[in-house]
Each structure stands twice: as structure tokens, then as C-alpha cells.
Amino acid sequence: MRSEEEQIESFKEWWSKNGKSLIAGVVIAVAGVGGWKGWESYENSKAESASTLYTQLAQVVSSELGEERETQAAELIAQLTSEFDQTVYADYARLFAARLAVERDEFDQAQVHLRSTLESSQVDAIQLVARLRLARILNSQDQITEALTLLDVPNAGGFTADFESLRGDLLMSQGEALQARQAYQKALEASRANGESSPLVEIKLDSLATRGDA
């Protein structure tokens, strides 16, 4: 076994060869942690700012109609989609922009905002909302084929009832009564599974049965 003095000398020799690189590694590690903490703080600050702007936008959109509402909403939407693009708040801003466009009967502009949401959002629920709203606009413009394509998703989750109800309407407009009935039935089942009633869908199903179309 080496003596204490030999161990100390060995350590000194090792330190002279590796000490500087070890210190550098520790400094880098600490700087990395500090940098990460700083990044977290920056990201949290950004999220708070975006959340504040979104809250303001929601309040403005919920206010009474008027030019001031439109101006303020447009400014907030522009700020959210430019400064906080690729965030959920920018997605919400685009959905609000589409809603405002529909209120102005600017359906083509509403389509632009919804398509932009579909391209940018990474959130499944927001994607589904955008698909549903865009399909409704396309339905109003008799663009049935594209509307049906938008509704063709593997799983609509909590939006299944809405998706299938609209699918039924679209199929009915194409004269596909049997397929429409199947869609309405799925919508009804989804509503009941969520503990909700769907009287309008029931009326549509009853109407199909009465007419003998399905």
C-alpha cells in the first residue's frame, strides 16, 4: 500500500496534468446551469407577456361591437402572431382573427387565418377546432368535398360529436342519406358518451327515418 506522502504526490501529479481541464469543465457546467436558469426565466417572462396580451385580446373581443374593438383586436393579434409566433397564444390569436373576419362576413379572410392555424399549431385540440371551423365556412360556400376532407381525422377526441354532426350535414347536401345517418348516429353516441344531449341531431335522425331515406 502506498504511503500517505506517495498518495499526495500522485494526486499533485494528476492535478498538474488534469486540473485545468477539470476546472474548465466545472465552470462550463455551472455556466450551463446558470444559462439554463436564465433561459427558463426568459421563457417564463415571455409566457407571462403573451398571456397578458391574450387576456387583453379575449376581453376586447368579448366587448361590444365597434371600430375601437376592431382596431384594438387587430393590434393585439398582430403583436401576438409576430412576437410570440409558434406559441399557443399565437394560435389563439389566429382563431380570434378568424372569428372577427366571420363577423364581418369576410369568409375568405377567415379561411386564411384558419389555414394559418392549421399550418403553425402543434396542439391537437387547436388543430381540431381550426379544422371544424374551416369546414363550416367551406360548407357555407358549398365547398363540400374539401370540407369533408378536413373532417377526415383518425380521432376527433372531445370534438367527435361536432365533427360527425357536420359530416352528416355535408353528406346530406350530397344526397348521401345512408352515410349521413351513420354520421348522425355517431354524433349522437359521442354526445351521450359525454353526458350531453343532442336534440338537433335526434331531429335529423328522426327526419331521415320518417322520409325513409335510411
SULPE-V837037 format. One record per residue. N is the residue number from 0. RES is the residue in one small letter. OMEGA is omega as a letter, one per 20 degrees, with the letter a starting at -180 (* if undefined). BURIAL is 1 if it has 24 or more other C-alpha atoms within 12 Angstrom, else 0. Layout:
n->(N;N)
res->(RES;RES)
omega->(OMEGA;OMEGA)
burial->(BURIAL;BURIAL)
This chain:
n->(0;1;2;3;4;5;6;7;8;9;10;11;12;13;14;15;16;17;18;19;20;21;22;23;24;25;26;27;28;29;30;31;32;33;34;35;36;37;38;39;40;41;42;43;44;45;46;47;48;49;50;51;52;53;54;55;56;57;58;59;60;61;62;63;64;65;66;67;68;69;70;71;72;73;74;75;76;77;78;79;80;81;82;83;84;85;86;87;88;89;90;91;92;93;94;95;96;97;98;99;100;101;102;103;104;105;106;107;108;109;110;111;112;113;114;115;116;117;118;119;120;121;122;123;124;125;126;127;128;129;130;131;132;133;134;135;136;137;138;139;140;141;142;143;144;145;146;147;148;149;150;151;152;153;154;155;156;157;158;159;160;161;162;163;164;165;166;167;168;169;170;171;172;173;174;175;176;177;178;179;180;181;182;183;184;185;186;187;188;189;190;191;192;193;194;195;196;197;198;199;200;201;202;203;204;205;206;207;208;209;210;211;212;213)
res->(m;r;s;e;e;e;q;i;e;s;f;k;e;w;w;s;k;n;g;k;s;l;i;a;g;v;v;i;a;v;a;g;v;g;g;w;k;g;w;e;s;y;e;n;s;k;a;e;s;a;s;t;l;y;t;q;l;a;q;v;v;s;s;e;l;g;e;e;r;e;t;q;a;a;e;l;i;a;q;l;t;s;e;f;d;q;t;v;y;a;d;y;a;r;l;f;a;a;r;l;a;v;e;r;d;e;f;d;q;a;q;v;h;l;r;s;t;l;e;s;s;q;v;d;a;i;q;l;v;a;r;l;r;l;a;r;i;l;n;s;q;d;q;i;t;e;a;l;t;l;l;d;v;p;n;a;g;g;f;t;a;d;f;e;s;l;r;g;d;l;l;m;s;q;g;e;a;l;q;a;r;q;a;y;q;k;a;l;e;a;s;r;a;n;g;e;s;s;p;l;v;e;i;k;l;d;s;l;a;t;r;g;d;a)
omega->(a;r;r;a;r;r;r;r;r;r;r;a;r;a;a;a;a;a;a;a;r;r;r;r;r;r;r;a;r;r;r;r;r;r;r;r;r;r;r;r;r;a;r;r;r;a;r;r;r;r;r;r;r;r;r;r;r;r;a;a;a;a;a;a;r;a;a;r;a;a;a;a;a;r;a;r;r;a;a;a;r;a;a;r;a;r;a;a;r;r;r;a;r;r;r;r;r;r;a;r;r;r;r;a;r;a;r;r;r;r;a;a;a;r;r;r;r;a;a;a;r;a;a;a;r;r;a;r;a;r;a;a;r;r;r;r;r;r;r;r;r;r;a;a;r;r;r;r;r;a;a;r;a;a;r;r;a;r;a;a;a;r;a;r;r;r;r;r;a;a;r;a;r;r;a;a;a;r;r;r;r;r;r;r;r;r;a;r;r;r;a;r;r;a;a;r;a;a;a;r;r;r;r;r;r;r;r;a;a;r;a;a;a;*)
burial->(0;0;0;0;0;0;0;0;0;0;0;0;0;0;0;0;0;0;0;0;0;0;0;0;0;0;0;0;0;0;0;0;0;0;0;0;0;0;0;0;0;0;0;0;0;0;0;0;0;1;0;0;1;1;0;1;1;1;0;1;1;0;0;0;0;0;0;0;0;1;0;1;1;1;0;1;1;1;1;1;1;0;0;1;1;0;1;1;1;1;1;1;1;1;1;1;1;1;1;1;1;1;0;0;0;0;1;0;0;1;1;1;1;1;1;1;1;1;0;1;1;0;0;0;0;1;1;1;1;1;1;1;1;1;1;1;1;1;1;0;0;0;0;1;0;0;1;1;0;1;1;0;0;0;0;1;0;0;1;1;1;1;1;1;1;1;1;1;1;1;1;1;0;0;0;0;1;0;1;1;1;1;1;1;1;1;1;1;0;1;1;0;0;0;0;0;0;1;0;0;1;1;0;1;1;0;0;1;0;0;0;0;0;0)
